[in-house]
Amino acid sequence: MHDGYHFWGIHLFWWFFWVITLIWIFASPFSILGKRVKKDKPQDVLKKRFASGEITYSEYQEKKNFFEKN
């Protein structure tokens, strides 16, 4: 009767919907949908390195002052 073209507009919508949904799922910066992964700031990494004993207190102070100036 309509040679299969009667619902072409809604089919096109669903193609776009699923393509955009799949791109969002696989290419989003979220590890779990709706929950953003917070990246550590340089100051946080510096605190962790000092707490784990990787750097000394003088190195910590020197780098901390550098980050505060810049």
PQR file of N, CA, C, O and H, with PARSE charges and radii, in Angstrom:
ATOM      1  N   MET A   1       0.823  -1.191   0.000 -0.4000 1.5000
ATOM      2  CA  MET A   1       0.000   0.000   0.000 -0.0000 2.0000
ATOM      3  C   MET A   1       0.868   1.257   0.000  0.5500 1.7000
ATOM      4  O   MET A   1       0.710   2.111  -0.872 -0.5500 1.4000
ATOM      5  N   HIS A   2       1.795   1.386   0.977 -0.4000 1.5000
ATOM      6  CA  HIS A   2       2.670   2.554   1.022 -0.0000 2.0000
ATOM      7  C   HIS A   2       4.090   2.196   0.630  0.5500 1.7000
ATOM      8  O   HIS A   2       4.986   3.033   0.729 -0.5500 1.4000
ATOM      9  H   HIS A   2       1.923   0.692   1.686  0.4000 1.0000
ATOM     10  N   ASP A   3       4.306   0.993   0.196 -0.4000 1.5000
ATOM     11  CA  ASP A   3       5.616   0.502  -0.223 -0.0000 2.0000
ATOM     12  C   ASP A   3       6.675   0.634   0.864  0.5500 1.7000
ATOM     13  O   ASP A   3       7.852   0.805   0.546 -0.5500 1.4000
ATOM     14  H   ASP A   3       3.578   0.313   0.116  0.4000 1.0000
ATOM     15  N   GLY A   4       6.295   0.560   2.130 -0.4000 1.5000
ATOM     16  CA  GLY A   4       7.245   0.580   3.232 -0.0000 2.0000
ATOM     17  C   GLY A   4       7.758   1.956   3.608  0.5500 1.7000
ATOM     18  O   GLY A   4       8.631   2.050   4.471 -0.5500 1.4000
ATOM     19  H   GLY A   4       5.339   0.421   2.388  0.4000 1.0000
ATOM     20  N   TYR A   5       7.266   3.023   3.012 -0.4000 1.5000
ATOM     21  CA  TYR A   5       7.774   4.374   3.291 -0.0000 2.0000
ATOM     22  C   TYR A   5       6.833   5.202   4.163  0.5500 1.7000
ATOM     23  O   TYR A   5       7.058   6.395   4.363 -0.5500 1.4000
ATOM     24  H   TYR A   5       6.557   2.947   2.311  0.4000 1.0000
ATOM     25  N   HIS A   6       5.801   4.583   4.671 -0.4000 1.5000
ATOM     26  CA  HIS A   6       4.824   5.320   5.452 -0.0000 2.0000
ATOM     27  C   HIS A   6       5.432   5.861   6.750  0.5500 1.7000
ATOM     28  O   HIS A   6       5.105   6.979   7.151 -0.5500 1.4000
ATOM     29  H   HIS A   6       5.618   3.614   4.509  0.4000 1.0000
ATOM     30  N   PHE A   7       6.297   5.108   7.410 -0.4000 1.5000
ATOM     31  CA  PHE A   7       6.854   5.519   8.697 -0.0000 2.0000
ATOM     32  C   PHE A   7       8.322   5.931   8.588  0.5500 1.7000
ATOM     33  O   PHE A   7       9.046   5.836   9.580 -0.5500 1.4000
ATOM     34  H   PHE A   7       6.562   4.200   7.085  0.4000 1.0000
ATOM     35  N   TRP A   8       8.778   6.372   7.454 -0.4000 1.5000
ATOM     36  CA  TRP A   8      10.196   6.694   7.255 -0.0000 2.0000
ATOM     37  C   TRP A   8      10.696   7.745   8.248  0.5500 1.7000
ATOM     38  O   TRP A   8      11.822   7.632   8.732 -0.5500 1.4000
ATOM     39  H   TRP A   8       8.190   6.450   6.648  0.4000 1.0000
ATOM     40  N   GLY A   9       9.909   8.742   8.559 -0.4000 1.5000
ATOM     41  CA  GLY A   9      10.339   9.789   9.471 -0.0000 2.0000
ATOM     42  C   GLY A   9      10.628   9.282  10.866  0.5500 1.7000
ATOM     43  O   GLY A   9      11.637   9.666  11.458 -0.5500 1.4000
ATOM     44  H   GLY A   9       8.994   8.834   8.166  0.4000 1.0000
ATOM     45  N   ILE A  10       9.770   8.425  11.411 -0.4000 1.5000
ATOM     46  CA  ILE A  10       9.995   7.911  12.758 -0.0000 2.0000
ATOM     47  C   ILE A  10      11.145   6.910  12.765  0.5500 1.7000
ATOM     48  O   ILE A  10      11.879   6.825  13.750 -0.5500 1.4000
ATOM     49  H   ILE A  10       8.951   8.113  10.929  0.4000 1.0000
ATOM     50  N   HIS A  11      11.315   6.152  11.683 -0.4000 1.5000
ATOM     51  CA  HIS A  11      12.450   5.233  11.609 -0.0000 2.0000
ATOM     52  C   HIS A  11      13.757   6.009  11.603  0.5500 1.7000
ATOM     53  O   HIS A  11      14.720   5.602  12.252 -0.5500 1.4000
ATOM     54  H   HIS A  11      10.719   6.221  10.883  0.4000 1.0000
ATOM     55  N   LEU A  12      13.801   7.093  10.897 -0.4000 1.5000
ATOM     56  CA  LEU A  12      14.995   7.943  10.862 -0.0000 2.0000
ATOM     57  C   LEU A  12      15.284   8.497  12.248  0.5500 1.7000
ATOM     58  O   LEU A  12      16.439   8.546  12.670 -0.5500 1.4000
ATOM     59  H   LEU A  12      13.019   7.424  10.370  0.4000 1.0000
ATOM     60  N   PHE A  13      14.246   8.912  12.953 -0.4000 1.5000
ATOM     61  CA  PHE A  13      14.410   9.393  14.326 -0.0000 2.0000
ATOM     62  C   PHE A  13      15.044   8.317  15.202  0.5500 1.7000
ATOM     63  O   PHE A  13      15.992   8.593  15.937 -0.5500 1.4000
ATOM     64  H   PHE A  13      13.308   8.871  12.610  0.4000 1.0000
ATOM     65  N   TRP A  14      14.523   7.090  15.127 -0.4000 1.5000
ATOM     66  CA  TRP A  14      15.058   6.025  15.973 -0.0000 2.0000
ATOM     67  C   TRP A  14      16.492   5.674  15.612  0.5500 1.7000
ATOM     68  O   TRP A  14      17.278   5.345  16.500 -0.5500 1.4000
ATOM     69  H   TRP A  14      13.753   6.865  14.531  0.4000 1.0000
ATOM     70  N   TRP A  15      16.853   5.733  14.345 -0.4000 1.5000
ATOM     71  CA  TRP A  15      18.259   5.505  13.965 -0.0000 2.0000
ATOM     72  C   TRP A  15      19.159   6.547  14.630  0.5500 1.7000
ATOM     73  O   TRP A  15      20.187   6.204  15.214 -0.5500 1.4000
ATOM     74  H   TRP A  15      16.214   6.001  13.624  0.4000 1.0000
ATOM     75  N   PHE A  16      18.771   7.807  14.539 -0.4000 1.5000
ATOM     76  CA  PHE A  16      19.558   8.863  15.181 -0.0000 2.0000
ATOM     77  C   PHE A  16      19.593   8.681  16.694  0.5500 1.7000
ATOM     78  O   PHE A  16      20.641   8.850  17.318 -0.5500 1.4000
ATOM     79  H   PHE A  16      17.936   8.085  14.064  0.4000 1.0000
ATOM     80  N   PHE A  17      18.463   8.339  17.279 -0.4000 1.5000
ATOM     81  CA  PHE A  17      18.392   8.137  18.721 -0.0000 2.0000
ATOM     82  C   PHE A  17      19.358   7.058  19.181  0.5500 1.7000
ATOM     83  O   PHE A  17      20.110   7.281  20.129 -0.5500 1.4000
ATOM     84  H   PHE A  17      17.612   8.202  16.773  0.4000 1.0000
ATOM     85  N   TRP A  18      19.361   5.894  18.540 -0.4000 1.5000
ATOM     86  CA  TRP A  18      20.215   4.787  18.972 -0.0000 2.0000
ATOM     87  C   TRP A  18      21.685   5.062  18.695  0.5500 1.7000
ATOM     88  O   TRP A  18      22.541   4.686  19.495 -0.5500 1.4000
ATOM     89  H   TRP A  18      18.750   5.712  17.770  0.4000 1.0000
ATOM     90  N   VAL A  19      21.992   5.708  17.582 -0.4000 1.5000
ATOM     91  CA  VAL A  19      23.392   6.038  17.288 -0.0000 2.0000
ATOM     92  C   VAL A  19      23.929   7.014  18.330  0.5500 1.7000
ATOM     93  O   VAL A  19      25.029   6.819  18.847 -0.5500 1.4000
ATOM     94  H   VAL A  19      21.296   6.013  16.932  0.4000 1.0000
ATOM     95  N   ILE A  20      23.175   8.049  18.642 -0.4000 1.5000
ATOM     96  CA  ILE A  20      23.611   9.034  19.637 -0.0000 2.0000
ATOM     97  C   ILE A  20      23.701   8.393  21.021  0.5500 1.7000
ATOM     98  O   ILE A  20      24.631   8.685  21.774 -0.5500 1.4000
ATOM     99  H   ILE A  20      22.282   8.206  18.222  0.4000 1.0000
ATOM    100  N   THR A  21      22.756   7.530  21.364 -0.4000 1.5000
ATOM    101  CA  THR A  21      22.794   6.844  22.664 -0.0000 2.0000
ATOM    102  C   THR A  21      24.027   5.961  22.781  0.5500 1.7000
ATOM    103  O   THR A  21      24.693   5.970  23.817 -0.5500 1.4000
ATOM    104  H   THR A  21      22.001   7.292  20.753  0.4000 1.0000
ATOM    105  N   LEU A  22      24.342   5.203  21.746 -0.4000 1.5000
ATOM    106  CA  LEU A  22      25.521   4.337  21.789 -0.0000 2.0000
ATOM    107  C   LEU A  22      26.815   5.142  21.856  0.5500 1.7000
ATOM    108  O   LEU A  22      27.737   4.769  22.581 -0.5500 1.4000
ATOM    109  H   LEU A  22      23.801   5.196  20.904  0.4000 1.0000
ATOM    110  N   ILE A  23      26.892   6.228  21.118 -0.4000 1.5000
ATOM    111  CA  ILE A  23      28.080   7.087  21.191 -0.0000 2.0000
ATOM    112  C   ILE A  23      28.214   7.652  22.599  0.5500 1.7000
ATOM    113  O   ILE A  23      29.313   7.689  23.151 -0.5500 1.4000
ATOM    114  H   ILE A  23      26.143   6.532  20.529  0.4000 1.0000
ATOM    115  N   TRP A  24      27.111   8.091  23.181 -0.4000 1.5000
ATOM    116  CA  TRP A  24      27.148   8.650  24.538 -0.0000 2.0000
ATOM    117  C   TRP A  24      27.609   7.605  25.549  0.5500 1.7000
ATOM    118  O   TRP A  24      28.391   7.918  26.447 -0.5500 1.4000
ATOM    119  H   TRP A  24      26.218   8.061  22.732  0.4000 1.0000
ATOM    120  N   ILE A  25      27.136   6.376  25.413 -0.4000 1.5000
ATOM    121  CA  ILE A  25      27.501   5.318  26.356 -0.0000 2.0000
ATOM    122  C   ILE A  25      28.980   4.976  26.249  0.5500 1.7000
ATOM    123  O   ILE A  25      29.663   4.866  27.267 -0.5500 1.4000
ATOM    124  H   ILE A  25      26.501   6.122  24.684  0.4000 1.0000
ATOM    125  N   PHE A  26      29.483   4.805  25.032 -0.4000 1.5000
ATOM    126  CA  PHE A  26      30.848   4.316  24.859 -0.0000 2.0000
ATOM    127  C   PHE A  26      31.907   5.401  24.798  0.5500 1.7000
ATOM    128  O   PHE A  26      33.085   5.106  25.000 -0.5500 1.4000
ATOM    129  H   PHE A  26      28.929   4.894  24.205  0.4000 1.0000
ATOM    130  N   ALA A  27      31.535   6.639  24.529 -0.4000 1.5000
ATOM    131  CA  ALA A  27      32.535   7.697  24.389 -0.0000 2.0000
ATOM    132  C   ALA A  27      32.415   8.774  25.462  0.5500 1.7000
ATOM    133  O   ALA A  27      33.102   9.793  25.393 -0.5500 1.4000
ATOM    134  H   ALA A  27      30.578   6.879  24.365  0.4000 1.0000
ATOM    135  N   SER A  28      31.564   8.564  26.434 -0.4000 1.5000
ATOM    136  CA  SER A  28      31.394   9.587  27.462 -0.0000 2.0000
ATOM    137  C   SER A  28      32.542   9.538  28.465  0.5500 1.7000
ATOM    138  O   SER A  28      33.163   8.491  28.645 -0.5500 1.4000
ATOM    139  H   SER A  28      31.006   7.736  26.490  0.4000 1.0000
ATOM    140  N   PRO A  29      32.826  10.664  29.117 -0.5600 1.5000
ATOM    141  CA  PRO A  29      33.912  10.695  30.101  0.2800 2.0000
ATOM    142  C   PRO A  29      33.505  10.138  31.456  0.5500 1.7000
ATOM    143  O   PRO A  29      34.218  10.340  32.438 -0.5500 1.4000
ATOM    144  N   PHE A  30      32.400   9.456  31.531 -0.4000 1.5000
ATOM    145  CA  PHE A  30      31.910   8.907  32.784 -0.0000 2.0000
ATOM    146  C   PHE A  30      32.282   7.432  32.872  0.5500 1.7000
ATOM    147  O   PHE A  30      32.128   6.695  31.898 -0.5500 1.4000
ATOM    148  H   PHE A  30      31.820   9.292  30.733  0.4000 1.0000
ATOM    149  N   SER A  31      32.771   6.993  34.035 -0.4000 1.5000
ATOM    150  CA  SER A  31      33.059   5.579  34.204 -0.0000 2.0000
ATOM    151  C   SER A  31      31.769   4.808  34.458  0.5500 1.7000
ATOM    152  O   SER A  31      31.600   3.694  33.963 -0.5500 1.4000
ATOM    153  H   SER A  31      32.896   7.592  34.826  0.4000 1.0000
ATOM    154  N   ILE A  32      30.870   5.395  35.222 -0.4000 1.5000
ATOM    155  CA  ILE A  32      29.538   4.841  35.445 -0.0000 2.0000
ATOM    156  C   ILE A  32      28.567   5.927  35.011  0.5500 1.7000
ATOM    157  O   ILE A  32      28.759   7.099  35.335 -0.5500 1.4000
ATOM    158  H   ILE A  32      31.008   6.300  35.624  0.4000 1.0000
ATOM    159  N   LEU A  33      27.552   5.556  34.300 -0.4000 1.5000
ATOM    160  CA  LEU A  33      26.621   6.562  33.793 -0.0000 2.0000
ATOM    161  C   LEU A  33      26.087   7.423  34.926  0.5500 1.7000
ATOM    162  O   LEU A  33      25.576   6.913  35.923 -0.5500 1.4000
ATOM    163  H   LEU A  33      27.396   4.604  34.037  0.4000 1.0000
ATOM    164  N   GLY A  34      26.209   8.718  34.763 -0.4000 1.5000
ATOM    165  CA  GLY A  34      25.721   9.651  35.763 -0.0000 2.0000
ATOM    166  C   GLY A  34      26.695   9.958  36.874  0.5500 1.7000
ATOM    167  O   GLY A  34      26.390  10.772  37.746 -0.5500 1.4000
ATOM    168  H   GLY A  34      26.624   9.133  33.953  0.4000 1.0000
ATOM    169  N   LYS A  35      27.866   9.328  36.873 -0.4000 1.5000
ATOM    170  CA  LYS A  35      28.846   9.576  37.934 -0.0000 2.0000
ATOM    171  C   LYS A  35      30.163   9.980  37.292  0.5500 1.7000
ATOM    172  O   LYS A  35      30.816   9.161  36.644 -0.5500 1.4000
ATOM    173  H   LYS A  35      28.114   8.667  36.165  0.4000 1.0000
ATOM    174  N   ARG A  36      30.549  11.205  37.461 -0.4000 1.5000
ATOM    175  CA  ARG A  36      31.773  11.735  36.856 -0.0000 2.0000
ATOM    176  C   ARG A  36      32.990  11.335  37.681  0.5500 1.7000
ATOM    177  O   ARG A  36      32.964  11.346  38.912 -0.5500 1.4000
ATOM    178  H   ARG A  36      30.019  11.870  37.988  0.4000 1.0000
ATOM    179  N   VAL A  37      34.048  10.986  36.972 -0.4000 1.5000
ATOM    180  CA  VAL A  37      35.306  10.649  37.632 -0.0000 2.0000
ATOM    181  C   VAL A  37      36.093  11.937  37.845  0.5500 1.7000
ATOM    182  O   VAL A  37      36.376  12.663  36.891 -0.5500 1.4000
ATOM    183  H   VAL A  37      34.069  10.977  35.972  0.4000 1.0000
ATOM    184  N   LYS A  38      36.441  12.215  39.081 -0.4000 1.5000
ATOM    185  CA  LYS A  38      37.163  13.434  39.400 -0.0000 2.0000
ATOM    186  C   LYS A  38      38.655  13.206  39.181  0.5500 1.7000
ATOM    187  O   LYS A  38      39.235  12.263  39.720 -0.5500 1.4000
ATOM    188  H   LYS A  38      36.212  11.626  39.855  0.4000 1.0000
ATOM    189  N   LYS A  39      39.263  14.070  38.390 -0.4000 1.5000
ATOM    190  CA  LYS A  39      40.700  13.977  38.168 -0.0000 2.0000
ATOM    191  C   LYS A  39      41.419  14.726  39.277  0.5500 1.7000
ATOM    192  O   LYS A  39      40.970  15.777  39.735 -0.5500 1.4000
ATOM    193  H   LYS A  39      38.792  14.836  37.952  0.4000 1.0000
ATOM    194  N   ASP A  40      42.535  14.168  39.694 -0.4000 1.5000
ATOM    195  CA  ASP A  40      43.306  14.784  40.774 -0.0000 2.0000
ATOM    196  C   ASP A  40      43.993  16.056  40.292  0.5500 1.7000
ATOM    197  O   ASP A  40      44.522  16.116  39.182 -0.5500 1.4000
ATOM    198  H   ASP A  40      42.899  13.315  39.322  0.4000 1.0000
ATOM    199  N   LYS A  41      43.972  17.058  41.141 -0.4000 1.5000
ATOM    200  CA  LYS A  41      44.716  18.286  40.879 -0.0000 2.0000
ATOM    201  C   LYS A  41      46.173  18.041  41.229  0.5500 1.7000
ATOM    202  O   LYS A  41      46.472  17.121  41.991 -0.5500 1.4000
ATOM    203  H   LYS A  41      43.543  17.009  42.043  0.4000 1.0000
ATOM    204  N   PRO A  42      47.089  18.839  40.692 -0.5600 1.5000
ATOM    205  CA  PRO A  42      48.504  18.656  41.023  0.2800 2.0000
ATOM    206  C   PRO A  42      48.780  18.736  42.529  0.5500 1.7000
ATOM    207  O   PRO A  42      49.641  18.020  43.042 -0.5500 1.4000
ATOM    208  N   GLN A  43      48.048  19.611  43.238 -0.4000 1.5000
ATOM    209  CA  GLN A  43      48.243  19.727  44.680 -0.0000 2.0000
ATOM    210  C   GLN A  43      47.833  18.437  45.393  0.5500 1.7000
ATOM    211  O   GLN A  43      48.475  18.043  46.366 -0.5500 1.4000
ATOM    212  H   GLN A  43      47.349  20.193  42.822  0.4000 1.0000
ATOM    213  N   ASP A  44      46.782  17.783  44.926 -0.4000 1.5000
ATOM    214  CA  ASP A  44      46.345  16.530  45.529 -0.0000 2.0000
ATOM    215  C   ASP A  44      47.377  15.435  45.319  0.5500 1.7000
ATOM    216  O   ASP A  44      47.654  14.653  46.229 -0.5500 1.4000
ATOM    217  H   ASP A  44      46.260  18.103  44.135  0.4000 1.0000
ATOM    218  N   VAL A  45      47.945  15.378  44.118 -0.4000 1.5000
ATOM    219  CA  VAL A  45      48.981  14.384  43.831 -0.0000 2.0000
ATOM    220  C   VAL A  45      50.201  14.645  44.709  0.5500 1.7000
ATOM    221  O   VAL A  45      50.821  13.712  45.218 -0.5500 1.4000
ATOM    222  H   VAL A  45      47.720  16.013  43.379  0.4000 1.0000
ATOM    223  N   LEU A  46      50.537  15.913  44.881 -0.4000 1.5000
ATOM    224  CA  LEU A  46      51.678  16.283  45.721 -0.0000 2.0000
ATOM    225  C   LEU A  46      51.455  15.842  47.167  0.5500 1.7000
ATOM    226  O   LEU A  46      52.368  15.313  47.801 -0.5500 1.4000
ATOM    227  H   LEU A  46      50.034  16.672  44.468  0.4000 1.0000
ATOM    228  N   LYS A  47      50.249  16.056  47.693 -0.4000 1.5000
ATOM    229  CA  LYS A  47      49.934  15.630  49.055 -0.0000 2.0000
ATOM    230  C   LYS A  47      50.025  14.115  49.207  0.5500 1.7000
ATOM    231  O   LYS A  47      50.523  13.613  50.214 -0.5500 1.4000
ATOM    232  H   LYS A  47      49.507  16.486  47.178  0.4000 1.0000
ATOM    233  N   LYS A  48      49.542  13.394  48.203 -0.4000 1.5000
ATOM    234  CA  LYS A  48      49.604  11.932  48.257 -0.0000 2.0000
ATOM    235  C   LYS A  48      51.043  11.438  48.220  0.5500 1.7000
ATOM    236  O   LYS A  48      51.404  10.503  48.935 -0.5500 1.4000
ATOM    237  H   LYS A  48      49.138  13.802  47.385  0.4000 1.0000
ATOM    238  N   ARG A  49      51.860  12.065  47.387 -0.4000 1.5000
ATOM    239  CA  ARG A  49      53.270  11.661  47.308 -0.0000 2.0000
ATOM    240  C   ARG A  49      53.985  11.936  48.627  0.5500 1.7000
ATOM    241  O   ARG A  49      54.803  11.129  49.068 -0.5500 1.4000
ATOM    242  H   ARG A  49      51.566  12.824  46.806  0.4000 1.0000
ATOM    243  N   PHE A  50      53.684  13.064  49.259 -0.4000 1.5000
ATOM    244  CA  PHE A  50      54.296  13.380  50.544 -0.0000 2.0000
ATOM    245  C   PHE A  50      53.813  12.410  51.624  0.5500 1.7000
ATOM    246  O   PHE A  50      54.599  11.947  52.451 -0.5500 1.4000
ATOM    247  H   PHE A  50      53.019  13.720  48.901  0.4000 1.0000
ATOM    248  N   ALA A  51      52.522  12.110  51.606 -0.4000 1.5000
ATOM    249  CA  ALA A  51      51.965  11.202  52.618 -0.0000 2.0000
ATOM    250  C   ALA A  51      52.517   9.785  52.469  0.5500 1.7000
ATOM    251  O   ALA A  51      52.677   9.075  53.462 -0.5500 1.4000
ATOM    252  H   ALA A  51      51.883  12.486  50.934  0.4000 1.0000
ATOM    253  N   SER A  52      52.808   9.373  51.241 -0.4000 1.5000
ATOM    254  CA  SER A  52      53.331   8.017  51.044 -0.0000 2.0000
ATOM    255  C   SER A  52      54.837   7.938  51.249  0.5500 1.7000
ATOM    256  O   SER A  52      55.402   6.845  51.251 -0.5500 1.4000
ATOM    257  H   SER A  52      52.678   9.950  50.435  0.4000 1.0000
ATOM    258  N   GLY A  53      55.496   9.087  51.420 -0.4000 1.5000
ATOM    259  CA  GLY A  53      56.933   9.101  51.680 -0.0000 2.0000
ATOM    260  C   GLY A  53      57.800   9.148  50.440  0.5500 1.7000
ATOM    261  O   GLY A  53      59.008   8.928  50.524 -0.5500 1.4000
ATOM    262  H   GLY A  53      55.037   9.976  51.418  0.4000 1.0000
ATOM    263  N   GLU A  54      57.211   9.428  49.296 -0.4000 1.5000
ATOM    264  CA  GLU A  54      57.977   9.511  48.053 -0.0000 2.0000
ATOM    265  C   GLU A  54      58.868  10.750  48.011  0.5500 1.7000
ATOM    266  O   GLU A  54      59.951  10.723  47.426 -0.5500 1.4000
ATOM    267  H   GLU A  54      56.229   9.607  49.228  0.4000 1.0000
ATOM    268  N   ILE A  55      58.409  11.832  48.633 -0.4000 1.5000
ATOM    269  CA  ILE A  55      59.183  13.075  48.643 -0.0000 2.0000
ATOM    270  C   ILE A  55      59.350  13.545  50.086  0.5500 1.7000
ATOM    271  O   ILE A  55      58.575  13.182  50.971 -0.5500 1.4000
ATOM    272  H   ILE A  55      57.530  11.854  49.108  0.4000 1.0000
ATOM    273  N   THR A  56      60.372  14.353  50.294 -0.4000 1.5000
ATOM    274  CA  THR A  56      60.639  14.876  51.642 -0.0000 2.0000
ATOM    275  C   THR A  56      59.809  16.136  51.883  0.5500 1.7000
ATOM    276  O   THR A  56      59.158  16.662  50.981 -0.5500 1.4000
ATOM    277  H   THR A  56      61.001  14.648  49.575  0.4000 1.0000
ATOM    278  N   TYR A  57      59.856  16.602  53.141 -0.4000 1.5000
ATOM    279  CA  TYR A  57      59.095  17.798  53.504 -0.0000 2.0000
ATOM    280  C   TYR A  57      59.610  19.020  52.749  0.5500 1.7000
ATOM    281  O   TYR A  57      58.818  19.857  52.317 -0.5500 1.4000
ATOM    282  H   TYR A  57      60.385  16.174  53.874  0.4000 1.0000
ATOM    283  N   SER A  58      60.920  19.130  52.586 -0.4000 1.5000
ATOM    284  CA  SER A  58      61.473  20.293  51.871 -0.0000 2.0000
ATOM    285  C   SER A  58      61.058  20.273  50.401  0.5500 1.7000
ATOM    286  O   SER A  58      60.746  21.316  49.828 -0.5500 1.4000
ATOM    287  H   SER A  58      61.563  18.450  52.937  0.4000 1.0000
ATOM    288  N   GLU A  59      61.055  19.085  49.792 -0.4000 1.5000
ATOM    289  CA  GLU A  59      60.588  18.991  48.398 -0.0000 2.0000
ATOM    290  C   GLU A  59      59.106  19.342  48.304  0.5500 1.7000
ATOM    291  O   GLU A  59      58.670  20.013  47.369 -0.5500 1.4000
ATOM    292  H   GLU A  59      61.309  18.237  50.257  0.4000 1.0000
ATOM    293  N   TYR A  60      58.344  18.875  49.288 -0.4000 1.5000
ATOM    294  CA  TYR A  60      56.913  19.179  49.329 -0.0000 2.0000
ATOM    295  C   TYR A  60      56.681  20.687  49.400  0.5500 1.7000
ATOM    296  O   TYR A  60      55.873  21.225  48.644 -0.5500 1.4000
ATOM    297  H   TYR A  60      58.699  18.330  50.047  0.4000 1.0000
ATOM    298  N   GLN A  61      57.383  21.369  50.303 -0.4000 1.5000
ATOM    299  CA  GLN A  61      57.227  22.815  50.457 -0.0000 2.0000
ATOM    300  C   GLN A  61      57.644  23.559  49.188  0.5500 1.7000
ATOM    301  O   GLN A  61      56.975  24.501  48.763 -0.5500 1.4000
ATOM    302  H   GLN A  61      58.040  20.931  50.917  0.4000 1.0000
ATOM    303  N   GLU A  62      58.745  23.131  48.592 -0.4000 1.5000
ATOM    304  CA  GLU A  62      59.236  23.773  47.374 -0.0000 2.0000
ATOM    305  C   GLU A  62      58.209  23.665  46.248  0.5500 1.7000
ATOM    306  O   GLU A  62      57.920  24.652  45.572 -0.5500 1.4000
ATOM    307  H   GLU A  62      59.289  22.366  48.937  0.4000 1.0000
ATOM    308  N   LYS A  63      57.667  22.485  46.051 -0.4000 1.5000
ATOM    309  CA  LYS A  63      56.680  22.272  44.974 -0.0000 2.0000
ATOM    310  C   LYS A  63      55.359  22.935  45.301  0.5500 1.7000
ATOM    311  O   LYS A  63      54.678  23.434  44.405 -0.5500 1.4000
ATOM    312  H   LYS A  63      57.902  21.683  46.601  0.4000 1.0000
ATOM    313  N   LYS A  64      54.988  22.948  46.558 -0.4000 1.5000
ATOM    314  CA  LYS A  64      53.752  23.608  46.972 -0.0000 2.0000
ATOM    315  C   LYS A  64      53.828  25.113  46.691  0.5500 1.7000
ATOM    316  O   LYS A  64      52.875  25.711  46.190 -0.5500 1.4000
ATOM    317  H   LYS A  64      55.541  22.543  47.286  0.4000 1.0000
ATOM    318  N   ASN A  65      54.978  25.714  47.022 -0.4000 1.5000
ATOM    319  CA  ASN A  65      55.169  27.145  46.736 -0.0000 2.0000
ATOM    320  C   ASN A  65      55.138  27.410  45.239  0.5500 1.7000
ATOM    321  O   ASN A  65      54.607  28.430  44.798 -0.5500 1.4000
ATOM    322  H   ASN A  65      55.752  25.228  47.429  0.4000 1.0000
ATOM    323  N   PHE A  66      55.700  26.504  44.463 -0.4000 1.5000
ATOM    324  CA  PHE A  66      55.674  26.660  43.008 -0.0000 2.0000
ATOM    325  C   PHE A  66      54.236  26.684  42.482  0.5500 1.7000
ATOM    326  O   PHE A  66      53.881  27.532  41.663 -0.5500 1.4000
ATOM    327  H   PHE A  66      56.131  25.676  44.822  0.4000 1.0000
ATOM    328  N   PHE A  67      53.408  25.740  42.964 -0.4000 1.5000
ATOM    329  CA  PHE A  67      52.015  25.700  42.511 -0.0000 2.0000
ATOM    330  C   PHE A  67      51.219  26.915  42.967  0.5500 1.7000
ATOM    331  O   PHE A  67      50.331  27.378  42.252 -0.5500 1.4000
ATOM    332  H   PHE A  67      53.697  25.051  43.629  0.4000 1.0000
ATOM    333  N   GLU A  68      51.525  27.427  44.133 -0.4000 1.5000
ATOM    334  CA  GLU A  68      50.802  28.594  44.631 -0.0000 2.0000
ATOM    335  C   GLU A  68      51.151  29.852  43.836  0.5500 1.7000
ATOM    336  O   GLU A  68      50.303  30.726  43.657 -0.5500 1.4000
ATOM    337  H   GLU A  68      52.247  27.051  44.714  0.4000 1.0000
ATOM    338  N   LYS A  69      52.391  29.949  43.360 -0.4000 1.5000
ATOM    339  CA  LYS A  69      52.809  31.119  42.572 -0.0000 2.0000
ATOM    340  C   LYS A  69      52.251  31.070  41.164  0.5500 1.7000
ATOM    341  O   LYS A  69      51.967  32.111  40.572 -0.5500 1.4000
ATOM    342  H   LYS A  69      53.080  29.239  43.505  0.4000 1.0000
ATOM    343  N   ASN A  70      52.092  29.876  40.623 -0.4000 1.5000
ATOM    344  CA  ASN A  70      51.620  29.726  39.228 -0.0000 2.0000
ATOM    345  C   ASN A  70      50.205  29.362  39.177  0.5500 1.7000
ATOM    346  O   ASN A  70      49.650  29.197  38.091 -0.5500 1.4000
ATOM    347  H   ASN A  70      52.322  29.030  41.105  0.4000 1.0000
TER
END
